[in-house]
């Protein structure tokens, strides 16, 4: 039986040699968009890799829909099929077309063969790349390439979507387009957006987790984070709130 759509992070730590990258991270993330906010080097990407089974924690565990996330066979592998991942940087054969790339992602995610064509078509359409389906990836702009990556992330119709610095390298117009796209896709899903950009937080996040030096420093709503500063809502308010939260954590 599938459990509730909650991503449970239980006492997760990660060490790289003697260096502690993550320290006792505990979070419970339900349906909605959650920003994982932190400065560069805060541990965001490491935590994302653990959430999607690309790295194993040194301590603790991650569960989604009542199954422990693991690259091994069984329930953990099944949990991974329910999670879509858009890395900050993803490799791709430049000669491969958008359609071929998303089809390959469907195969990797073990989408039933009879449904692959339908899911590929729906995913490419959802990200607004229908007219570019036969174009090679090398011919896409930066914004289009991020959309192709997102199509690959959603092709298995995941119930959780994990995005690592999804707007890095995009210009303001491309960033706005990507924000609109993510908002259109998030209904009913657990969405985690790792970012250091407050514009991403303002545009997307219902809830915010502040990560610093590998530890959770603050958890609350976007409005509560802005209220922690003195500027009120908006990016300036979030910036002041973020600084205030980190100042109290020192």
Secondary structure, DSSP 8 states (H G I E B T S, - for coil): ----S-EEEEEEEEEETTEEEEEEEEEEE-SEEEEEE--TTSSHHHHHHHHTTSS--SEEEEEETTEE--SSSSHHHHHHHTEEEE-SS----TTSBHHHHHHHHHHHTT--HHHHHHHHHHHHHHTT-GGGTTSBGGGS-HHHHHHHHHHHHHTT--SEEEEESTTTT--HHHHHHHHHHHHHH-TTSEEEEEES-HHHHHHH-SEEEEEETTEEEEEEEHHHHHHTSSS-SSHHHHHHHHHHHHHHH-
